[in-house]
């Protein structure tokens, strides 16, 4: 099945972010003459969107690809739109779309936060079609305008948290309504949310202590490297890196640090501000530091200002977090361990980890500016998921790009995903069948750290 520019688009929406954003995009597509459909996979989907355009799927995950293919054929679907490209249902949708010649569009929180949403053809990170050749990026940036960096759509974190809790708890309370649905969650939602209560209660106290520790680390004047931890539940970690657990990445980093870093250097791990406390990071990191003989040179900080810490650091490490872009913005040498769109020669350090400690390369500020201008012009949309004006602003632009077939645009769309070969070399699950085979690694409460 293929479609031409003269054929009215039939856009099928799968899961979106918790809230009404996906429905807002669909409404905008309807207004400009497209047909929109939606498949609800779970109770949370139904709660967010349940009008005449919606169809339920209550079958098993393993049966989803065949069911989806038949649905697309029956309804003349030309486009599939989904949030978070590596969710198993969406990974399968991309493969179905490729078989049928459909246009697939995925979206997520933006690289240029705040106030931006990423909108890409096919997938992100390992599956992104965005170029990784610095010369192509520089050429694509020629003549592009400066980025509008003024924050317009501020909202409290509690709004995002409320939407997340309602969506995920609906899937727990009303699981019987969609019996075949499989949550792609590392932790059971109820345990996850309950574990956040004591951390939220102590947030201010932790920040005060962390700010003093950051000042001490900087004030001593010794070189130090920063590893901001991601959330263990982050699907980017699970599907765009070689690590099942952040502790495995931490061990690689600490082992290399002990072997190759200057003796005067320190290594600072900073916990994610939304970490739920279920992973005993202090115990894990102290155990590893003791194992490799660097206990007095490894610090763990829970809270405080990350940008302040990065501005004075000798280098930063990340698996694939967008904090890597923050490190590049302050001129910090940065090493990416997994797969990240911004892991580009001239920006991040391309040398082996052992060499990074002494020979880390500074990012080229002109290349970074070029990258961000190309991002803003091609795969970023100004707006947000959680305010009415932010949703509408983003939805209007996103709908127009989908309807016109200009997602990515020619300047930011390679014929093949340039990072996919690296992902396969890391033995990352890149297909739906591979993801299905690793489903036993999800829905854990915690992982005991045993060596």
QUIVENCOR-V168763 format. One record per backbone hydrogen bond with DSSP energy under -0.5 kcal/mol. CO is the residue of the C=O (numbers start at 1). NH is the residue of the N-H. Records with the same first field share a line. If there is no record, write none. Layout:
CO->NH, NH
//
This chain:
4->7
9->11, 35
10->12, 78, 79
11->13, 37
12->81
13->39
15->83
20->24
21->25
22->26
23->27
24->28
25->29
26->30
27->31
28->32
29->34
30->33
35->11
37->13
38->40, 55
39->41
40->57
42->46
43->47
44->48
45->49
51->54
53->38
55->40
58->180
60->63, 64
61->64
63->67
64->68
65->69
66->70
67->71
68->72
69->73
70->74
71->75
72->76, 77
73->76
78->103
79->12
80->105
81->14
82->107
84->87
87->90, 91
88->92
89->93
90->94
91->95
92->96
93->97
94->98
95->99
96->100
97->101, 102
102->104
103->80
104->122
105->82
106->120
107->84
108->118
110->113
115->383
116->110
117->381
118->108
120->106
121->123
124->127
125->128
127->123
128->419
129->414
132->134
133->137
134->138
135->139
136->140
137->141
138->142
139->142
141->144
147->149
156->159, 160
157->161
158->162
159->163
160->164
161->165
162->166
163->167
164->168
165->169
166->170
167->171
168->172
169->173
170->174
172->175
174->177
175->178
176->179
178->181
181->183
183->185
185->443
186->444
188->192
189->193
190->194
191->195
192->196
193->196, 197
194->197, 198
195->199
196->200
197->201
198->202
200->203
202->206
203->207
204->208
205->209
206->210
207->211
208->212
209->213
210->214
211->215
212->216
213->217
214->218
215->219
216->220
217->221
218->221
223->266
224->314, 315
225->268
226->317
227->270
231->234
234->237, 238
235->239
236->240
240->339
245->248, 249
246->250
247->251
248->252
249->253
250->254
251->255
252->256
253->257
254->258
255->259
256->260, 261
257->261
262->265
266->225
267->269, 299
268->227, 270
269->271, 301
270->229
272->275
278->280
279->281
280->284
281->285
282->286
283->287
284->288
285->289
286->290
287->291
288->292
289->294
290->293
294->297, 298
295->298
297->267, 299
299->269
301->271, 303
304->306
305->309
306->310
307->311
308->312
309->312
310->313
315->226
316->335
317->228
318->337
319->338
321->324
322->325, 326
323->327
324->328
325->329
326->330
327->332
328->331
333->316
334->349
335->318
340->343
342->344
344->347, 348
346->364
348->346
352->355, 356
353->357
355->358, 359
356->360
361->334
363->365
364->368
365->369
366->370
367->371
368->372
369->373
370->374
371->375
372->376
373->377
374->378
375->378, 379, 380
378->408
379->119
381->117
387->391
388->392
389->393
390->384, 394
391->395
392->396
393->397
394->398
395->399
396->400
397->401
398->402
399->403
400->404
401->405, 406, 407
402->405
407->409
409->412
410->413
416->418
417->420
419->423
420->424
421->425
422->426
423->428
424->427
428->430
431->435
432->436
433->437
434->438
435->438
436->439
438->441
439->442
446->448
448->450
//
